[in-house]
Amino acid sequence: MIFPFVWRLLPGPAWLRVVLLLVLVAAIVAVLFQWVYPWFSVTFDIQDQNVEAVP
């Protein structure tokens, strides 16, 4: 699993590890919203969403 590996990799006591882990998660979410999702949206053209009524 990835979480135990990251937990062992982070330095310091448990409270510092929790803070660092929260900062890492926030940074990953920020990168996803800032660059990855807009790139994905433009590249795969998912802007056009149509819902058709079924008779």
KEKE-3310 file (N, C-alpha, C; in steps of 0.2 Angstrom, whole numbers, plus 5000, padded with zeros to 4 digits):
npx = (5004:5002:5000:5007:5020:5022:5020:5030:5041:5040:5047:5050:5039:5023:5013:5018:5020:5007:5003:5011:5007:4994:4997:5003:4993:4984:4992:4993:4979:4977:4986:4980:4968:4972:4980:4980:4966:4960:4968:4965:4951:4952:4959:4952:4940:4928:4918:4906:4891:4878:4861:4849:4831:4822:4810)
npy = (4994:5011:5022:5018:5018:5031:5037:5032:5038:5051:5064:5066:5068:5061:5070:5080:5073:5071:5084:5087:5078:5082:5094:5089:5082:5093:5100:5091:5091:5104:5105:5096:5103:5115:5112:5099:5094:5105:5103:5090:5091:5100:5092:5080:5084:5086:5095:5097:5092:5082:5078:5068:5066:5051:5044)
npz = (5000:4997:5007:5020:5015:5012:5024:5032:5025:5028:5038:5056:5071:5075:5075:5066:5055:5051:5048:5038:5029:5026:5020:5009:5002:5000:4991:4980:4976:4973:4962:4953:4950:4945:4934:4928:4927:4918:4907:4903:4901:4889:4880:4878:4875:4883:4886:4879:4883:4881:4884:4880:4878:4881:4872)
capx = (5000:5006:5000:5012:5026:5023:5020:5037:5045:5039:5051:5047:5034:5017:5009:5021:5018:5000:5003:5015:5002:4988:5000:5004:4986:4982:4996:4991:4973:4978:4989:4975:4963:4975:4983:4978:4959:4959:4972:4961:4945:4953:4962:4947:4934:4922:4914:4900:4887:4871:4856:4843:4825:4820:4802)
capy = (5000:5018:5026:5016:5020:5038:5038:5030:5042:5058:5065:5070:5065:5059:5076:5084:5069:5073:5091:5087:5074:5087:5099:5086:5081:5100:5102:5087:5093:5111:5104:5093:5107:5120:5110:5092:5094:5109:5100:5084:5094:5102:5087:5075:5088:5084:5101:5096:5087:5082:5073:5067:5063:5045:5043)
capz = (5000:4996:5013:5024:5013:5013:5032:5034:5022:5031:5044:5062:5076:5072:5073:5061:5049:5049:5045:5031:5024:5024:5015:5002:4999:4997:4985:4975:4974:4969:4955:4949:4948:4941:4927:4925:4925:4912:4901:4902:4898:4883:4876:4877:4873:4887:4887:4875:4886:4879:4887:4875:4881:4878:4871)
cpx = (5004:5006:5005:5019:5027:5023:5027:5042:5045:5044:5047:5042:5028:5013:5012:5020:5011:4999:5006:5010:4997:4991:5001:4998:4983:4985:4994:4984:4973:4981:4984:4970:4966:4978:4981:4971:4958:4962:4967:4955:4946:4955:4957:4941:4928:4917:4907:4896:4880:4867:4850:4837:4824:4813:4799)
cpy = (5006:5022:5024:5018:5027:5040:5037:5035:5049:5058:5067:5065:5064:5065:5080:5080:5070:5079:5091:5083:5078:5092:5096:5084:5088:5102:5098:5089:5100:5109:5101:5098:5113:5118:5104:5092:5098:5106:5094:5086:5096:5097:5082:5078:5085:5090:5100:5090:5087:5076:5073:5064:5057:5045:5037)
cpz = (5000:5003:5018:5022:5013:5020:5034:5031:5025:5037:5050:5066:5072:5070:5067:5054:5046:5046:5038:5026:5022:5019:5008:4999:4996:4991:4979:4972:4970:4962:4950:4946:4944:4934:4924:4923:4919:4906:4899:4898:4891:4878:4874:4875:4877:4889:4884:4879:4884:4882:4883:4879:4877:4878:4874)
residu = (MET:ILE:PHE:PRO:PHE:VAL:TRP:ARG:LEU:LEU:PRO:GLY:PRO:ALA:TRP:LEU:ARG:VAL:VAL:LEU:LEU:LEU:VAL:LEU:VAL:ALA:ALA:ILE:VAL:ALA:VAL:LEU:PHE:GLN:TRP:VAL:TYR:PRO:TRP:PHE:SER:VAL:THR:PHE:ASP:ILE:GLN:ASP:GLN:ASN:VAL:GLU:ALA:VAL:PRO)
# end
